[in-house]
Each structure stands twice: as C-alpha cells, then as structure tokens.
Amino acid sequence: MKKTMTKIAGMALAAALTVGMISSSPSEVQAATAASTQFSDVKATHWAASAIEKGVSKGYIDGYETGKFKPDASVTRAEFVKMVVSAMELQTTPTSGKWYVEYVNAASNAGLYASADYTNNDTAWNKVMTRDEMARVAARAIGEKTNEDDKWMYLATKAGLIEGVGKGQIAPKGLTTRAQAVVIIERILSKNSGAFLEADKYAVGSAEILWHGTNIFTVMPEMWVTPESDWKQAGKSSVEEMWNEKLMTITSKDGLYQGKLDALIAIDLADPNDPNLGLIAPINTLKWFNNTTNKNLMVKDQKNSYVLYFKGKTVFNKDPKKYNTYDYLKFRVDGFDSPDFDAYTKKGVLNATSPVYRNTWTDMPAVIIPKTGTIQEYGNLEIRLQTPAGGSLFSQTVPLSLRGTR
C-alpha cells in the first residue's frame, strides 16, 4: 500500500521516507515534494524528466530539500527494491530491524527477489545495484522467468524495459542511477498495464550475445525459423533456446586440437548504424567468393544481406602437422542454398551462403547470406564448428540445427 509521507527528521526518518529520500549522505535531509516540483538539476530536456515527474507524482521517489533530484546518484539494491515494491503497491508488513526488511519480504513474496541472487544481509543490500541486477528485478516484475542467470538482461531489453547506454552497449556491470531506476520502474508499470514498449534492437542484440553467444535471432529472426512444435518438443520455450552454447567449443578426438567460438555475430548490411559493422571494416575492400576466379564481387554491393562473423580462435594446436593452422575457428553454415547455381557462379548473383574475404578467400572468419533469393534444399539450417583436418581426424559440433521450412 502507498503511504502518506510527512516531513520528519531524526531516527524516525529511515522508517518513513521513500527510497528516493535515502541519500548516500546521512546528514542530508530530503523533503517530500509535490508532483509539480521543479528540480534545479533536472531540466525539461533531461532524458528522464518525464519519468522523474511521474515517479514523484506517484510518491515512490522524491527529491532533496535542496531542490535537487540528483539523477546521477547511485541506487542500492535495497533502495531499488523499495521503489519497485512501492510503485507496484505490493502489500508490505512492518517488521523490526532494518528499514528495508519489509520491502525485501514483499519482493520475495512477489517473486522479485530470490535468495540465490545475493546474500540476504545488510552488507549485500547496501551495495549499489548493477544494471544486470536491475534487469533481473524488472523482468520478474512483468512475469518473466528463466533459470539462466545471464538471460535476464536479454528478457528485460527484449521487453523494452531496458535500453542501451550507447549504441549496442548495455553495460551489465554498470551501476544503477536514480534516473535509470525511475525510468525502468515507469516502464514496468506501463508494461503491466498492457502498454507496448518499443525495444532497443541494438541493446537486445548485445544482450542476446551476453546470454548465449550469438545475436542471430535478434538481427535476422526471419532467417532462423522452424515449426514451433520442434522447439516445444525439445523442451524449449522459444526458438532462441535451440542454440546450444555448450557446443561452441570443439575438441579433436585425440585431444590435440581445440577451437572455441566466442560469439557468432550477425551484421545487417542494410543498417548503417549496426554496432558490429566495425568487425568487417573497411567494407569497401571486402569481397565474396562464388567458387570462381571472379575477384570483382564486392560485399558493398550486397546491402540486402547479412554477414555472419565467427568471432573465435584456436585454443591450442599440439600437432600442426595433423591440424591445419587457422587464425580463426573453422566453421560452416548450411541451409541457405542456391536455386540457380549457374546464376551464382557465372553471373555473380548472390543467391546462397558465400565466404567473405579481403585478399584470399580464407582470410576472413565470415560468410554473407542474402536476405532473399535462397532456398532450403539439402538439409537443416545449421551452424557447424569443425576441426581443421580431414579423414579420421575430422569431427564437428553443431550449436544450431533447425528443420526450417522444409
């Protein structure tokens, strides 16, 4: 329940003030303010001005009696939990002990906090909340669930609760500020009221990489498709979970070679703001290979395409005579086949997955896939990692295999 706040001081302060009125400076007394309060450090053009006004109006956060809001001041775990509990009007029961206990209990009862998150003690609750921890609470507040600790940021960004701090930058270990906290809480309330929140696709893509090592389902979702029954039968809650990050490392049968895929990064060539374009820059010198000696097939001419960049490495190669030396991991992409091979090889029509290179056709850990014009003819849509050797030494792992549209 919301509580009517009055201006008080002394030892009773901690028990009555909203979380916005708990400052890092105990000597600074904050004042309960009306919705119309103008803060000297929050101009009308401030990115969080609207959310701050709403938060103050609803009473779950306040400013300081100095006339400031301190939007960039950090927020502790306890403070953020109290703000969320108060904003969502969750039932609290006063208890003895620390001021935050009743809010922690309410958060626990509502499933916003779990004992596995961090220790339930004073030291832990008084630590500044990270953006990743904020994402966890925010996602739970709208009903999201997962057993994977590194998936919360993905769920929160995909739902539109959290945006990037820069293009494609999500700063999971960054510290939460008062401005960020109130903006996220307003989004939680909007989402729970049925409002649509537009997601920051660059933040979602980065969060997907943080979660399971690839952003292909964010950047090119129309390409990696399969019947819903397939992933449900596999016990998954979405097609994204068909990606198996445990298979991103490949070790040869004899244990003499190991390669690791750190991330499979999809780049949209039609998007000049794609945050991962730098991985393949300069694009003007990048070419694609069509199984011929034609060296004039330029990637810059194929804007309606995606590039898959395999960011990986050889972990160790104890027998270079058996295993070829690569500066990058050996890989393969299947399922995007050519409907007209003559057009592909003789006319330079990009209608299939093709290697990308700069000087020699094996010098770049990437392939290009046109957004349209391919067919799925010979097998599943697959990402494969392979040992750089043939015959009995050959082996592979398949982090992703989808039946697709066949």
Sequence and secondary structure as in RCSB ss.txt:
>XXXX:A:sequence
MKKTMTKIAGMALAAALTVGMISSSPSEVQAATAASTQFSDVKATHWAASAIEKGVSKGYIDGYETGKFKPDASV
TRAEFVKMVVSAMELQTTPTSGKWYVEYVNAASNAGLYASADYTNNDTAWNKVMTRDEMARVAARAIGEKTNEDD
KWMYLATKAGLIEGVGKGQIAPKGLTTRAQAVVIIERILSKNSGAFLEADKYAVGSAEILWHGTNIFTVMPEMWV
TPESDWKQAGKSSVEEMWNEKLMTITSKDGLYQGKLDALIAIDLADPNDPNLGLIAPINTLKWFNNTTNKNLMVK
DQKNSYVLYFKGKTVFNKDPKKYNTYDYLKFRVDGFDSPDFDAYTKKGVLNATSPVYRNTWTDMPAVIIPKTGTI
QEYGNLEIRLQTPAGGSLFSQTVPLSLRGTR
>XXXX:A:secstr
         GGGHHHHS GGG  SSTT       TT   TT  TTSTTHHHHHHHHHHTS    TTS   TTSB 
BHHHHHHHHHHHTT      SSSTTHHHHHHHHHTTS  TTTS  SHHHHTSB BHHHHHHHHHHHTT   S GG
GHHHHHHHTTS   SBTTB  TTSB BHHHHHHHHHHHHHHHTT      HHHHHHHHHHHHSB HHHH TTTS 
  HHHHHHTT SSGGGG  GGGSEEE TTSSEEEEEEEEEEEETT TT TTGGGG  GGG EE  SSS    BGG
G  SEEEEEEEEEEEEES TTTS   SS EEEEES B S HHHHHHS    S EEEESSSTTSSSEEEEESSS B
  SS EEEEEE S  GGG  EEEEEEE TT 
